[in-house]
């Protein structure tokens, strides 16, 4: 069963909404930077999830790039 980010990315890909995917990726990247700057908290699991989200988002962007070249 797909997780939430996969469903969101699939929706944006089906709508051909590159801007939304770019915004989503930037939001995740900013969140990762903010969490890495925190001290006193173990955010490793959350950071791992964010990195996995970014991979899914980038795969969606790659799909849009592939569709644009065909």
Backbone torsions as a table, in degrees:
resi	resn	phi	psi	omega
1	UNK	NA	129.5	-179.0
2	UNK	-66.0	147.3	176.0
3	UNK	-84.8	177.2	-173.5
4	UNK	-59.7	-44.8	-176.8
5	UNK	-64.4	-35.9	178.0
6	UNK	-64.0	-40.9	178.7
7	UNK	-65.5	-41.7	179.1
8	UNK	-63.4	-48.1	-179.5
9	UNK	-62.5	-44.4	178.2
10	UNK	-58.8	-38.9	177.6
11	UNK	-63.4	-45.9	179.0
12	UNK	-65.2	-37.7	178.1
13	UNK	-64.6	-43.6	-179.5
14	UNK	-65.0	-28.5	177.1
15	UNK	-87.5	-3.6	-177.8
16	UNK	58.4	40.7	-175.5
17	UNK	-101.1	78.8	-179.0
18	UNK	-62.9	-38.6	-178.2
19	UNK	-61.0	-42.8	179.4
20	UNK	-63.0	-39.6	178.0
21	UNK	-67.1	-41.1	176.8
22	UNK	-61.6	-43.7	178.8
23	UNK	-63.2	-40.8	179.5
24	UNK	-64.2	-42.6	178.4
25	UNK	-64.0	-43.5	179.3
26	UNK	-64.0	-38.6	178.3
27	UNK	-63.3	-43.1	179.1
28	UNK	-65.4	-41.4	179.3
29	UNK	-63.2	-42.8	178.5
30	UNK	-63.9	-41.5	178.4
31	UNK	-61.3	-42.0	178.4
32	UNK	-62.6	-43.4	178.8
33	UNK	-62.5	-44.3	179.7
34	UNK	-62.3	-41.5	180.0
35	UNK	-68.9	-37.0	178.6
36	UNK	-65.6	-27.8	-179.6
37	UNK	-78.4	-15.0	179.9
38	UNK	-72.5	143.6	173.9
39	UNK	-121.3	151.5	178.4
40	UNK	89.2	-1.0	179.5
41	UNK	-127.6	143.7	175.5
42	UNK	-95.3	101.0	-175.9
43	UNK	-106.1	15.9	-174.7
44	UNK	-58.8	-43.9	-179.2
45	UNK	-65.0	-41.4	179.0
46	UNK	-66.1	-43.2	178.0
47	UNK	-62.7	-37.9	177.3
48	UNK	-62.3	-42.5	178.8
49	UNK	-64.4	-41.0	179.1
50	UNK	-63.4	-42.5	177.9
51	UNK	-62.6	-39.1	176.8
52	UNK	-65.4	-39.0	176.5
53	UNK	-60.4	-44.3	-179.4
54	UNK	-61.8	-39.1	177.9
55	UNK	-61.6	-43.3	179.3
56	UNK	-64.7	-42.8	180.0
57	UNK	-63.2	-43.9	179.6
58	UNK	-65.8	-32.3	175.4
59	UNK	-65.2	-38.7	176.4
60	UNK	-64.3	-41.4	176.9
61	UNK	-63.6	-38.3	177.8
62	UNK	-63.8	-37.7	176.8
63	UNK	-61.5	-43.1	179.1
64	UNK	-65.6	-38.2	177.7
65	UNK	-63.9	-41.2	179.1
66	UNK	-66.2	-37.3	179.3
67	UNK	-69.4	-31.2	-178.6
68	UNK	-72.8	-27.5	-177.0
69	UNK	-89.0	-11.0	-179.0
70	UNK	-99.7	NA	NA
